[in-house]
């Protein structure tokens, strides 16, 4: 489950024959910005080493040991160079720490009016040496968009926020557990995936038979305090309208059971068998309970789309906001860069404001309207969005995917379910890529702009084959 918290290790580089006062003031400035960004920091104090920086082997080992003591907390490391810095000390710190986390290399800019011996930094040059040494040590790292960045600028704050997102995605996926409730629908070969390939990236799948969940639901009494509280939560979350109380109670029971199972197995996200067994054996849809779960940052994907759940979880980790899975579903008239995105739906309230609790009209003809209550109906809010998809390429033995950004528009549209009109630059090129590469029709979305962070996490640190549609 995404929790939005970020802890970074801080390495302040120094080189003795460059001005010390730049390190002293630079360290203080960076710490102030990190605090402003709400990022917890693990770093040397000024009593641990000279100026709280690293230059010698002894200082690097001390910093590395400190980081090793906080292995369970540190999600990424910021290397900042107020002057040229000592590249060996930077790399040695990471080696001693034994951390396998994202690393951001940052260099202070020089000022044109301060280029004498007293004030010249040479961080511009030192950054190249630090990166060279990290490369020799086999340590992956990230770079700021501009070679040097003023820590007092909005640009640096944005870089920090993006790197924090990268760090959360990497740490949140390594060791993640994805719950698979039930089996995929027989007609959905498209959501097949390889557990073994996922396990190679540190992601485990925890399956449970849908019958076990339904047995637990049936065992719950209507007057159970947990059920009564969840009924109230459902009524507060949705416009319930004419939904029968019997259906609302079943939805509440399902929500309680699934939440408790997720807590039991430490599931970070889930993929659910949402049709048609649950309608036939419980008499409701699972969409509503999944929507409420996703809205609390435990992502829930439909149709046992495990890879969709992982993409959702990635977006939630990066953005600290709920995510959803939608279909790339329809063209939008003759506008090539717009399309209709749709699902039945289980969209979280943060994506689908003021959702109405309704029936699944597509399935109602098969299972009966009385057994199809529980879908979330409404229109996706307008605004920026990030979309993302993952798949296991079983023939090549790797994880592949794509990520990009667009927006949901306010174009007029009348349809059903949960839907929105999406605008994506060069959409036709993206659709050709999806079809040519054999990707699924499902795509995860988040009301955010985190494509660059997700791409960096997936490709640079997890080593997946990712296309960034930019």
N, C-alpha and C positions, 0 to 999 in steps of 0.2 A: 504494500500500500504506500502511495506517495505521501510524504509528510511535510515537504517544503523546506526542511532544514538543511543547511549547508555548513560544513566545517572544512576549512582549508589549512594546510600547512603553509607557512611563509618562510622563504629563504631569501635573505637580503645579502646580495653579493658585495664584496669589497676587494680592492687591490691596494696594498699599502702605500705605493708611491703616487696614488691619486688622492685628491682632497677628501679627508675624513668627514669634514663638516657636511658634505653632500650626502654621505651615508646616514649620518645622524638625523638630518632634517628629512631626508627621503623616507627613511624607515617610519618616522613619526607620521608623515603625510599619508603613506600607504595604509598604515594601521587605522588612521582616522577614516579613510574612505571605506575600508572593509567594515568598520563598525557602522558607518552610515548605511551600507548595503545590507546590514543585518546578517553578516557572515561571521561565524565563530572562527577564531584563529588559534592555531597552535604554533608557537614560535619561540626562539631563544630570547631571553631577557638580556638587558644590557649588563647584568651581573654574570651571565653565563659566558659571554664572549665579548670581545671588544666591539662596542657599539651594537651588540645584539646581531652581528653579521657573521658571515662565514668567509674565511680567506685561507686559513691553514688547514692541513689535514686533521689536526686535533679538533679544530672548530667544526669541520664538516662531520667528523665522527660523533661529536657531541650533539649536533643537530639531528643527524641520522638516528641516533639512539633515542632522542626525544620523540621523533616521529614514530619510531617503532613502538614506543610505549603507548602511543595513541592510534595504533593501527585501526582499531575498531571504530574510531571517530572520523579520521581524516578521509575525505572523499576526493580531494585534489590538492595540488601543490602550486602555489604562486611563487615563481622566481622573479624577483625584481632587482634591477641593476641601477642604483643611483649613480655609480661610476662604472668604470670598465668591468670591475668584478674579476674574480678568479674562477675560470671555467672548470678547473679541476675540482675545486671545492664544491661547486654546484653539483657536478655529476657524482662526486664521491658521497655527498649528502644523500642523494637518491639511492645510491648503491647500498650504503649502510642501512638506510631505513627499510629496505626490502619492500617498499610500497610499490604496488602496481596500480597506480591511479593516474588520472590526467595531470599534466604539468603545463602551466602557462608561463611562457618566457616573456617578460616585460622589460623594456628599456626606457629610462628617462630621456627626454630630449634636451639638447643643449640650447642655450639662448645666444642669439647672434651678438649681443652686447657683453656676453660673459664667456669669452673664449681664451682667457689667459690661464696661467698655471694655477691660479687660486680657485677658479670656478669651472674650468672645462671638465665635462664628465667623461666623454668618450664611450658612453654606453651604447651608442650607435654601432660602434665597432665591437665592443665586448659582447654584445648579444650574439654576433656571428660565432665568436669563439665558444660561447656557452652552448649554442646549438650544435656546433661541431663536436664538442666533447660528449654531449648527451647522445648524439648519434653514434659515436664510437662505443659508448657504453650500452647501446641497444635500448635506450629509454625513449619512449614515444613522448611527444610534446606538441603543444598548440602554440600558435602565434597570434599576436594582435594584428588587426587589419593594417594599421599604420606601423611602420617599423619602430618608431618611438612614439610614446603617448604620454602627455602630461597627466599625472595622477589627479590633478585638480579639475580635469575636464569632464564634461558629460560623456565624451567618447570613452574615457577610461572606466567610468561607472558602468556604461553599457557593455564594455568588454568583460568586466568582472561578473556582471549578471549573466552574460552568455556562458562564460566559463563555469560559473556555478551550476548552470543548467546542464552543461556537458558532464560535470562531475556527478551530479545527481542521477543522470541517466545511466552512466557507467556503473556507479556503485549500486543503483537500484536494480539493474538487470543481472549483474553478477551475483549469483546465489538466489535469484528470484524463484518463487514457486508459483506456477500457474495451475489453478484448479480446473479440471475438465469434468463437468457435471453431465453425465450421460454420454451418448455416442452421437457422432454427426448424423444428420438426416441422410437416408440412403441416396437421395437424389442430389447430394451435395459433395461430389468428389472434389470439387474445387477447394474445399478447406482441408484437404489432407496435408499432413506435415510429418516430419521425422522427429521423434523424441530424442533419438541418439544424437542427431546434429545439434539440437537445442542443448542437450546435456554437455556437449563439448564446449559450449559457450557459457556453461555454468547455470543454465536455466533448467529447472526440473518441472516435470509435469506430474500432478497429483490427481489421478482419476478417481471418480466415485460413480457407481451405478445410479442412474436416476431413481430406480426403485427404492434405494436406501433413503434418498431425500424424501420421496413421497411417503414412505412408511413413517418417517419422523414427523412429517406434516400432519398425517392422519392421526397420529398419537397425541397431538396437541389439543387441549380443550379450549373452547371458545372463551371461557372465563379465566384462562391463564393470564397472569398479570403482564407477561411479555407480549401476548397476543393483543390484549386490550390496548396496551401502549402503542403497539405497532399499527393497529387500526386507526388510532388517533393520528399517528404520524402520516399514514396514507392519506387521510382526509385533509390534513394540513398541507400536504405536498401537492396533491392534485385537485382539480375541479372535478369532484366525483360525480356530480349531476345525477343521472338516473341509474348509476351502477348499483345493483342489488347488494345489500349488506352481506349476504352469503358469499358473494364473489369477493368483496372487499376483505372479509375475514380470511378467506383462503389465501388471498394475496399477502395479507399480513403474516399468516402462519409460514408461508413459503419464505418470506423475507427473513423471519426469525431463524428458521432452520438453516438457510443458506449462510447467513451471517455467522451463526455459531459454528457451522462446519468449516468455514473459511478461517475463523479464529483458531479452531482446533488444529488445522493442518498448516497454519501460517501462510495462507494463500495471499499473494500480492494482487492478483487479478484472476478472473475466471472466464471460462467459455462455457456456455450453457446450451443444452439440447432443448430448444424452445418450441419445437413442433415435431409431430403432433401428439406424441405420447402424453405430454403433460396436460393437454386439453382433454384427451380421452380418459385419463386416469385421475386427474385432479379437478378438471372443469374450469380452469382459468389459464391465462397466458402468464408467462414469467416476466414479461417486459417491464411491468411496473416495479417489481422488486429489484430487477437489474438496474433500472434507471436510478432508483434511490441509492443503490450501492455505488454506482459510478459517480454520483453527485458527491459522495464522501471520499472520492479519490481511490476507491478500490474498483478498478475498471472491470466492466462486465461485458463481454462480447457474446453475440448470439450465434446460433447454429454451430456450436462447438468450434468456433473459429479461433483456435489457439494463437495463431500468428497475428490475427486481428487484435486479440487481447494484449499481446506483447507490444504491438504498435501503440495501442491505446495507453498502456502503462508507461511507455516511453514518453509520450506526449504529456501525460499527467505529471511525470517526474520533471520534465523540462519546464513546463509552464506553471506548475502548482495550481492548475485548474482542471476541472473534469473534462474528459474526452468521450468520444462516442465512435461507433462504427456505422457507416452509411454505405449505400450502394451508389456507384456511379450509374445512374439509372436512366435518364432520358436526355435527349437533346432539348435545347430551349429555343424553339423556332428555328430561325436560320442564323442565329448568332454563334459563330464558331468558337468563341472563347467562353461561352456560358453553357451550363448544363443543369439538370435537375438532380439533386442528391436526395435520396429517399430511404426510409426504412419504416417498419410496421407501426410503432417503433418502440425502442427502449432508450431513447435519448434522455440524458440527464437534464434536470430542470435548469441547470446553468447554461445549457445549450439551447433548450426548448422552453422559453419562458411561459409561465401559466399553462402547463400541459393539462389536457383533459383526459380523464380515465375513460377509455372507450373499449369497443370490441375490435377484434382482428377480422375485418370484413373479408379479407382474402380467404382465410381459413374457415370462416363461419359457415360457408356453403358446404364444407366437408364435415366439420365437427359440431355444428349447431351454434347459433348466436349465443345461446345461454352458457356455452362452454368456452367462449372466446373473449371474455372480459379480461382486461389487464394491459391493454396497449396504451401508449402515450401519444396523444394526437395533438398536433400543433405545428407551428412554423419555426424553423431555426432563426434565431436572432441575427440581425445584420451585423456585419463587421468583419475584421480580419480573421483569417483562419490558416492553420497549418494542417496539411494532410500527409499521411504516411502509410506505407504498406510494407510488410515483411512476408517472406515466403522461404521455405527450405527447398533448395535445389538438391534433390536427393541423388541425382545422377552425378553431380559434381561434388556433393558432400559439403555444401556451404549454405550460409544464410544470405539471401539477397533481398533487395528492397528498393524503394524510392521514397523521396520526401520533397515537399515543395510548399509554396504558400499561395494563397489567393484570398478571396473574400466572398461572403454571402451578401447578396444584394437585396434590394427591396422591390425588385421587379414583380409585377402583378402575376399571380399564379393561383389557380384554384385546383386543388387535388386532395388526396386523403393521406392518412398516416402522419409520420413526422417527415418534414421535407424542407428544402430550401433551394434557392437558385444560387449556384456558385459561379464565380467568375475566376478563371485561371488563365494567366498569360500563356499564349501558345498551347492552348488546351488540346488542339488536334494532334500536335506533336507528342504530347504526353499520352494521349489515348492510343496512338500508334505504338508507342513504346510499351504500354501496358499489354496490348494485344500481341505484339511481336515477341515479347519476353514471356508471355503466358502467365501473367499475374492474375490474381483473383479479382472479382468485381467488387469485393468489399474494400473499404478504405477507412482508416481511422482519421478522425478530425479533432481539432482543438481550437477554441476561439482565442488564438494567440499567434504570435510570430516567433516560432522557435525552430524553424527548419534548419538553420545553420548549426544550431547547437545539437540537434538530433543527428544531423548528418555527420558532424565531427565525432560524436560519441560512437555511432554505429560503425563508421568506416575506419577512423584513425585508431580508436582504442579497442573496439571489439573485433575489428578485422573483417567486417562483413562487406559484401559487394553492393554498394549503395549508389544509386543515381540521384543527383540533386537537380531537380527541374527548376532552374533559376532563370 
